[in-house]
């Protein structure tokens, strides 16, 4: 059977499968460790419910991920998320249940009000919900699990309960289990209701311990988040659920598993960078922000390719054929970050022949080069529009970036390019529909916060070129700016730690 990509499957399943096929359906319900965000890997985070589909023979069974981040066993019901699933359940369907990460929260507050009473008993607490303003009877974690199980059974579906995946917390080389709390209670409910139970918490904690903390952190989990898994972590959790199904004696869901599943990670999109030495990788003490940019992105989702070249302007990057080499590499949905300006103010008709005409208009000037050849020189804006047009023609997404500021100060303020290349870059982006990031302004504002003396340490040789620390700061600020553009698809690949700032 031909398997399609992890990302495409997630997108397709978001619209829900069609019952007209007559195939049984596996429904998953739970929190963000089952489905993070929209299930598209935003910020590099995935729930195990997304890759799970790739372990099944989808010619015979369907998989729908209905989990939602932030929910508990209680609020998945009270938010109305359970009812649509219940209504769609049919005899022979399956329901995979994992809650617990959010059940320990406050029972009543004006922020989330999602906690449940600890344990599996019949205790109840009547509250006036500060968040919803409604009267509500809150039950135990076990009580809510039993409701899902019994209501699914009443529809002829087959429930499977699993303990919550472990958090990436370590103590003396071991990952703490939840076998005295939600893992234990989930198992007690499953045994009491005679449904299949998978010790996912213990299975995954054991697998993490075999790898060791150094291999888990930054690989299965990101260093800044001990709860939500990366794509690799989500696949591990899904594979352990599959292992638990195979070990089961009475759960027919295992009959739909593929013998040799092929797990496809999301296809990486290219992020090409073009520009001058302030973007290029550089060497020694001189470093462009393009070298540091991958540190702020989930590189399991995007491949950042730095094609910037020192000494180039918007004119010479095109004239020398550098752009012509790159265009064939672009595919639909890729990105191109474009930053020029530092060298565009150079000589137009003398060596180094890299200056462009000012502005964004259609003015032209014919230049005779030293070898006698003729060149028609255009405005800065004309060249920028050329790059944007070519990118858009390939179905890729252009992002225009104003040039980083030089280390020039006047009366305590950093000199901007807001009356020249920064302004023209913005005008071009607006005219063409490209995204625009005013990096010149954002970095200048940060420099002013730091002060001239601190900023001077970023410029070891001149007022234009940064060292590694300066490039790191510029790359971080650029990433923050990308993350703030809600309409830009690239924001989803920005590291979660940047998005949360």
JOURFEN-V345867 format. One line per field, one symbol per residue. phi: phi as a letter, one per 20 degrees, with the letter a starting at -180 (. if undefined). psi: psi as a letter, one per 30 degrees, with the letter a starting at -180 (. if undefined). Layout:
# JOURFEN-V345867
phi = ???
psi = ???
This chain:
# JOURFEN-V345867
phi = .edefgffffffffenfdfffmefceddcrdffdbelemdmgmndceffffggfedeffdbdccddfbgnedgfffefenefgffgfegcgnfccecbcqfdfefffbbedclcfcffocfdgbceceffeemdfbdedegffffffgffffgfenedecdcffgfeedcblmcegededcffffffffgffelcfcdffgfgffffffffngfeefncecegebedeefgfffffffffffgfffffeceffffefffcfdedfgffeecedcrdffdffmbmeecefffeggfdcefedcdededfcgnedffffeffnffgfegfffcfnfccedccqfdfeffeccgelcfdffncedfcbeceegenfeceedfgfffffffffffffemedececffffeeccblndffedfdcfffffffffffenefccefgfffgffgfffnffffgfecfcbeddeeffffffffffffffffeefeeffgfefggfffef
psi = kkklleeeeeeefffklkfffgklkjkkkaaffejkbggggkggkllffefeeffljfffllkkjglkkfllfeffeffgfeeeeeffklkflkjkkjleefffakejlgeeifllkkagagllkkljjfefglkkjkaleeeeeeeeeeeeefggljkkkklklllhkkjhgljklhggceeeeeeeeeeeghlkkkieeeeeeeeeeeeleefekfdellfgjgeklaeeeeeeeeeeeeeeeeflegjffffgkkeikjjklkkkkkjkkkaaffelealbfjklffefeffgljgffljjjjglkkfllfefeeefgeeefeeffklkflkkkjjleeffgakeglkghfklklagagklkkkjlegflkkjkaleeeeeeeeeeeeefggljkjkklklllikkjhgkkklgfgceeeeeeeeeeefglkkjieeeeeeeeeeeeleeeefffiffageklaeeeeeeeeeeeeeeeffjffjfffffkkefeef.
